[in-house]
Amino acid sequence: MEHQSKYLAPDIKISCYEDKLSKTEIVFDHHMLIWFISGTTKIIQVDTCNTFRSGDIFLVPRNHLATIVNYPNNNQQHKTVVMHLSTKRLRDFYAGMDIKVPVDRSGRIRSFGDHPLLTSCLASLIPYFELKGTLPEDIASIKITEAISVLRLIDQDIDSVLANFEMPDKAGLVDFMQKNYMFNMPLEKFSYLTGRSLSTFKRDFKKAFGTTPQKWLTQKRLELAWHNFREKKLRPVDVYYEVGFENLSHFSYAFKKHFGYAPSDL
């Protein structure tokens, strides 16, 4: 199988990918605490790019667009332990606490390296994956509570992320799209993240940009690709994933149709 996930509990899983180049565009509904066991992965956000390898632990905030690219790594399977820090669990954890910190809306990934406390917490889950059946809810709850407690101990600013229960508001559509156009997401997801219904999103988009979302997105991604070729001297195979295209042949066809010459001509 190309991708396999084994769930210990609804919010705890071990995820495995084959050792080959693959890309996923994603918006997580929950904060994701991830321990990278093996492989190499790049996570691209609006204004930053992180590369993670064996031993790295990091937190991906919810409701923010990201491109995840798995790279081949000497026939090593891409394997991670993933813990979903759901809004419900976090509300229960913070119930009764008087948390007064500025909300972090940046969506940046928080990296913890191979911090021994987090590594110990997540590594302790490995033996459970050998058991048949699911992890009892009381044990799963204890492990997730432990992880949250460790995060708060080692990152004094983490409450600004974990204790933020806001939903996406009606964001400025022009600013949002200018920052996020390279993410190849369904229009339904773009509309949700800007606080709109799909029909309202399309109407507001037409009014703001004078064209349809798909036409505008394709043009912006091709312009970004051209910039990466000319200014960063990157190859087509290194570019098409990161600007929102699913395969090289489709990208090359669209590029030549738009600019009048193939990417390889650059």
JOPEHU-V654258 format. One record per backbone hydrogen bond with DSSP energy under -1.0 kcal/mol. NH is the residue of the N-H (numbers start at 1). CO is the residue of the C=O. E is the energy in kcal/mol with one decimal. If there is no record, write none. Layout:
NH:CO:E / NH:CO:E
This chain:
4:16:-2.6 / 6:14:-2.4 / 8:12:-2.2 / 9:12:-1.6 / 12:9:-1.8 / 13:82:-2.4 / 14:6:-2.1 / 15:80:-2.9 / 16:4:-3.1 / 17:78:-2.5 / 18:2:-1.9 / 20:18:-2.0 / 22:70:-1.8 / 24:68:-2.5 / 26:66:-2.7 / 31:85:-1.2 / 32:60:-2.4 / 33:83:-2.7 / 34:58:-2.9 / 35:81:-2.6 / 36:56:-3.3 / 37:79:-2.3 / 38:79:-1.6 / 41:52:-2.3 / 42:69:-2.8 / 43:50:-3.1 / 44:67:-3.0 / 45:48:-2.9 / 50:43:-2.4 / 52:41:-3.3 / 55:36:-3.7 / 56:53:-2.3 / 57:113:-1.6 / 58:34:-2.2 / 59:110:-2.7 / 60:32:-2.6 / 63:28:-3.0 / 66:26:-1.7 / 67:44:-2.4 / 68:24:-3.3 / 69:42:-3.1 / 70:22:-2.5 / 71:40:-2.6 / 76:73:-1.5 / 78:17:-2.1 / 79:38:-1.7 / 80:15:-2.4 / 81:35:-2.2 / 82:13:-2.9 / 83:33:-2.6 / 84:11:-2.9 / 85:31:-3.1 / 86:84:-1.1 / 90:86:-2.4 / 91:87:-2.6 / 92:88:-2.3 / 93:89:-2.4 / 94:90:-2.6 / 97:94:-2.4 / 99:97:-1.1 / 104:160:-2.2 / 110:59:-2.1 / 112:57:-3.3 / 115:112:-1.6 / 119:115:-2.9 / 120:116:-2.4 / 121:117:-2.0 / 122:118:-2.6 / 123:119:-2.9 / 124:120:-1.4 / 125:122:-1.5 / 126:123:-1.3 / 128:125:-1.1 / 129:126:-1.3 / 130:127:-1.3 / 131:128:-1.4 / 135:8:-3.9 / 140:136:-2.4 / 141:137:-2.7 / 142:138:-1.6 / 143:139:-2.4 / 144:140:-2.3 / 145:141:-2.5 / 146:142:-2.4 / 147:143:-2.2 / 148:144:-2.4 / 149:145:-2.4 / 150:146:-2.5 / 151:147:-2.4 / 152:148:-2.1 / 153:149:-1.4 / 154:150:-2.3 / 155:151:-1.9 / 158:155:-1.7 / 160:157:-1.4 / 161:158:-1.8 / 162:158:-2.6 / 163:159:-2.0 / 164:161:-1.3 / 171:169:-2.1 / 176:172:-2.4 / 177:173:-2.6 / 178:174:-2.3 / 179:175:-1.3 / 180:176:-1.5 / 181:177:-1.3 / 183:180:-1.7 / 185:183:-2.0 / 190:186:-1.7 / 191:187:-2.7 / 192:188:-2.0 / 193:189:-2.4 / 194:190:-1.0 / 195:192:-1.7 / 196:191:-3.0 / 201:197:-2.5 / 202:198:-2.4 / 203:199:-2.1 / 204:200:-2.9 / 205:201:-2.5 / 206:202:-2.4 / 207:203:-1.9 / 208:204:-2.1 / 209:205:-3.1 / 210:206:-1.8 / 216:212:-2.2 / 217:213:-2.8 / 218:214:-2.3 / 219:215:-2.0 / 220:216:-2.5 / 221:217:-2.3 / 222:218:-2.1 / 223:219:-2.2 / 224:220:-2.1 / 225:221:-2.1 / 226:222:-2.4 / 227:223:-2.1 / 228:224:-2.2 / 229:225:-2.2 / 230:226:-2.6 / 231:227:-3.0 / 234:228:-1.8 / 238:235:-1.2 / 239:236:-1.1 / 240:236:-2.2 / 243:239:-1.2 / 244:241:-1.2 / 245:240:-2.3 / 251:247:-1.9 / 252:248:-2.8 / 253:249:-2.3 / 254:250:-2.5 / 255:251:-2.8 / 256:252:-2.3 / 257:253:-2.2 / 258:254:-1.9 / 259:255:-2.9 / 260:256:-2.1 / 265:262:-1.4 / 266:263:-1.8
